[in-house]
Amino acid sequence: MNKNKKLFLWMGGLFLFLLISIVISLRIGSVGVTIHTIYRILVSHLFSIPLEVDWSTGQEAIIWNLRLPRILLAMVVGGMLSLAGVAFQGILQNPLADPYILGVSSGAALGAAISILLQTQRLFILSTSISAFIGAMASLGFVLWLANLQSRQKNEALILAGVVVQSLIGALLTFAIALSGEQMQTIIFWMMGSLANKEWLDIGILLPYFIFGFAFLWTQHKEFNVMALGERAAIHLGVDVNKKKWMILLVASLLTATAVSIVGIIGFVGLVIPHMLRILTGPDHRILIPVSTIAGAIFLLWADTIARSILPGREIPIGVVTALIGAPFFAYLLRQGLRRKSL
Amino acid sequence: MSIFEVKQLSYQIDTKDILNNLSFSIQEGESIGIIGPNGSGKTTLLHLMSGIYLPKNGQILFKDRPITAYSKKELARYIAFMEQEAIPLLSFTVEEVVAMGRYPWLRPFTSLKSRDYSLIDQILAELDLDKKRTEPIHSLSGGERQLVAIARAMVQEPQVLFLDEPTTYLDIGHQVMVMNHIRNWQQKNNLTVIMVLHDLNLAAQYTDKLILMNQGKLQAWGNVAEVLEEQKLAHVYQTKPVIIKHPVTGVSQILLHG
């Protein structure tokens, strides 16, 4: 069918764009390294081919230990947040649902921060992820309860509930960090996100969640499509709507929580990317889920490249970049989408 | 063979009786209209019979098995349900929406086969929707959207079709078009049709038997002419109608005194 062709073409194109983005981003930074040298460093590491070393150890450290893991981490986090956005929008039937706007990211950040401040990792390595997940689920539950899904103005109600929960959790988070005697810098890290000072290990922690989340959500594409007709229609077609809804909300929250526990709160990725891709490729989730994931990876890779290179010698939080792009987009959707009631 | 057997069915919501001790059976291939005033329990009965609500008191047998014994997906292969649906948020095309009718027949991790596609093509052609197949569902009129809903239900290949007010918001031309399509389908496939209708005249024209509900009870049940009697309707609707014979088809029709 031509749907397969469409999927193949979009995936191919986006992968190519992603590869080019990786190469360009590897070059950007205060220390210049030529493409040729980057290529040789990568080849020597990836395939353990003993090439003649014509680069400095500084260059090697910058490419292999700083830029590459950071780029890969941005990709994984971008993919996870975008995937979570597709899932939240699909399952809540709300075009404005996104892990950040729903307060799920804030809840996850609070959970993770508490775990880190209490140093629970000494007891159990995954405790930060679990704590973030609990925080994410608690705040999602609270937002959904506040917004009361039955209400007529459910778009507006959901956003208001998200704002309330975000403010509350933001205050709690700041308070917790202040109590612990940490610096402003840490607070900004949690509130606006950062990919600085990350290692290969962080990618290793996120990758299993990412792979599991993607595989699970993609296999639900038919259910996503049918549920987009409305919950009642989905029930008539034999979907166990309540069960699916909770499973998908759990997985989307898990994706958000684990990403946030490593990089802090990065907003709007899950809002902007699925929307753009829906306009470009149509609403079929079989295509939408994978293309949004790759596009999210590309988006965050570029957002982080800007965050680390736009001011010489210093970084700006990545959440600043995504919010500068995402918030106006959100404003636009709020005006357009709510008026037309369709997307 | 009776396809549905309802035995002593009662249903409460928050201690309020919605349905009270209903018993009746429906034969395969029949066309049944459920009529009655607002709040008489028509839609609740439809939801119980289609397996969306679970019966608390009494029993509903579908093909000699309790309706609760079927899985949701299994039931969706036997039963299609059309109701007033919200326009979907996402801009699916006519073709995509109709294809979703195949969902109950798809196994996990599989997608549509060529047999599914030829069925979809055939039904789109039958309902004269093939020119609109790539149009987004939002761009259609109310009548066209109802045709898409019929097409989706047909693609589902059910043995029973439930309809909740299929003609609400439609002009008379579209009302007749929708009802004719459903009748053609019923006669061709020996489909059992069970529909809630407000319009008693449409009910009289398009059904074999009527169930007249009043305050959760079965007020009358039988052939159209037996149920549409002045006293019965006057009692249930609290207004006295005039009943005449349709000059062309001969079925009972209702006029209001005003």
Interface residues (C-beta under 8 A of the other chain):
Chain A: M1 Q93 N94 P95 T219 K222 N225 V226 A228 L229 G230 R232 A233 I235 H236 L237 G238 V239 D240 R278 G282 P283 D284 R286 K341 S342 L343
Chain B: S50 I52 S71 K72 K73 E74 L75 A76 R77 I79 A80 F81 E83 E85 A86 I87 P88 L89 L90 S91 F92 T93 E96 V97 M100 G101 Y103 P104 L106 P108 F109 S111 L112 Y117 H138 Q156
